[in-house]
Amino acid sequence: MLARGTLDFEAPDMEAFPCLKLAMQAAEAGEGAPVVLNAANEVAVAAFLDERLPFTGIARSSRRPSIQCRVRAVPASRMSWPWIAAPVRRWMPA
């Protein structure tokens, strides 16, 4: 691979890639933030695949404040799928 040239990396455009920005924020928040973000993303992608959410809605749905607030209150060791999915499903389109 090095014989073909060099690889140059630049800082990512967080506005162009909002899900990357969310992932970085979840990693910085720690605790259960990445778990909740992943669950919100799974639900949002399922809604997109079912044509209930536009592609651009995935990032918007994954960053809902109601999800972020709950993350700080409960450590990852106490999280369960029902605990995560209940608030996520409340705000997803039917």
N, C-alpha and C positions, 0 to 999 in steps of 0.2 A: 504494500500500500504506500509506503514511503517513496518508492521509486516513481510513483505517479505525481508526486508533488506534496505540498503541505496542506494541512487543514487549518483554516482560520475560523475561529469562533468569535462571534460578537454577542453582546448582551441581547437577550430576546426582547421583542417588542411586547410588553405586557398588555398593552391596549389591544393589539391585534390578536393576541392569544389569551383571552380572559381566563380560560380554565387553567392555564399554566400559572397565572397570577394567583388564582384561588388555591392551587396546590402548594405554592410557595408559602402563602399565608397560613394554610393548615399545618404545614410542616413547622413553621415558626411557632404557632400556637401550642403545638404539642398535645399531650394528653390524648383525648379521643377525637380531636379535630379532623385528622385524616380519615378516620373511620366514618365519621358522619358525612364528610364531604364525598367520600366514595359511595356511600349509600344514596345520598342525594343525587349524585351523578348517575347511578344505576337506574333510579326511578325516572329521572329526566330523559335518559337515553331510551328507556322503554316507551315513554310517552311520545318521543320523537318517532320511534319505529312504528308506533301505532297511529301515527299521523295526528296526534293530539297536541303536539308542541312543535314549533318551527325549530330548525337546527340552531339558530341563534338564541333560542330560548333555553338551551341546555345550560349555558353559563349563568344566565339570569336566574334560573330556577335553583341552581346549585349554591348560590350565594345568599339565599334568604336569611335575613337577620334572626328569624325564629330558630333556625338550626344553629347558627353561630352562638347564640345565647345559651342554648342547652349544653353545648360542648364543654364550656368552662365549669359547669356545675357538677358534672359526673365524670369520674375517672374512667379510662378505657376499660379497666378490669370489670366494671359494673355494667357496661353496655351490653345490650342484647338487640337482636334484629327487631323485635316488636317495639322496643324503646326508640330505636332509630327511625323505623319506618312510619310510625304513627304520625309524627308531625310533618314528615316529608310528604306523605300521601294527602294530608289535609289541604295543601296548597297546590297540588298538581291538578291540571285540567282533567275533567271527567271524560 
